[in-house]
Amino acid sequence: MRPRARVAVVEMVIDAAGEPGRAQLQDLNMLVATSGRERSLDECDALLTAAKLRRHKLIATDSPLNVIDAVAA
């Protein structure tokens, strides 16, 4: 990555408290159809760390999706 580059990850983040919502339903759909899954914010942070990135901020949108703004670690 170039210096000061950013990565935007658009993700339906699962609530850490486990509150039911659209992300959990999407998670179930992904498991059944593709063996994929939605992730919690902690799980997203772990993936970013493995890629030598870190979360700069989490941006809420008017949709069920969030934008994770990541930068080089």
C-alpha positions in Angstrom: 0.0 0.0 0.0 1.1 3.5 -0.6 1.7 5.8 2.4 -1.6 7.3 3.7 -3.6 4.8 1.6 -7.0 3.7 3.0 -9.0 0.5 2.6 -12.8 0.8 2.8 -14.6 -2.4 3.9 -18.4 -2.4 3.5 -19.8 -4.9 5.9 -22.9 -5.7 7.8 -21.2 -6.0 11.3 -22.9 -8.2 13.9 -23.7 -6.5 17.2 -21.2 -7.7 19.9 -24.1 -7.9 22.4 -25.8 -10.5 20.2 -28.9 -8.5 19.7 -31.0 -9.9 16.9 -31.0 -7.9 13.7 -30.5 -8.0 9.9 -26.9 -9.0 10.2 -27.8 -12.2 12.0 -30.3 -13.1 9.3 -27.8 -12.3 6.6 -25.3 -14.4 8.4 -27.7 -17.4 8.4 -28.4 -16.9 4.7 -24.6 -16.8 3.9 -24.0 -20.0 5.9 -26.7 -21.9 4.1 -26.0 -20.6 0.6 -22.2 -20.1 0.5 -20.6 -21.2 3.7 -19.7 -17.6 4.3 -20.7 -15.5 7.3 -21.0 -12.0 8.7 -18.5 -11.0 11.4 -18.5 -9.0 14.6 -16.3 -5.8 14.8 -13.7 -7.8 16.9 -13.5 -10.4 14.1 -13.2 -7.7 11.5 -10.4 -6.1 13.5 -8.6 -9.5 13.7 -8.8 -9.9 9.9 -7.4 -6.4 9.5 -4.6 -7.1 11.8 -3.7 -10.3 9.9 -3.5 -8.1 6.8 -1.2 -5.6 8.6 -4.0 -3.0 8.7 -5.9 -1.4 11.6 -9.4 0.1 11.9 -9.2 3.9 11.8 -13.0 4.3 12.2 -16.3 2.7 11.8 -18.8 4.7 9.8 -22.5 4.1 10.2 -24.7 4.5 7.1 -28.5 4.9 6.5 -28.5 1.2 5.4 -27.8 -2.0 7.4 -24.2 -1.7 6.1 -21.2 -0.1 7.9 -18.0 1.2 6.3 -14.8 0.1 8.1 -12.1 2.7 7.3 -8.7 1.0 7.6 -5.1 2.2 7.3 -1.7 0.5 7.4 -0.8 -0.7 10.9 
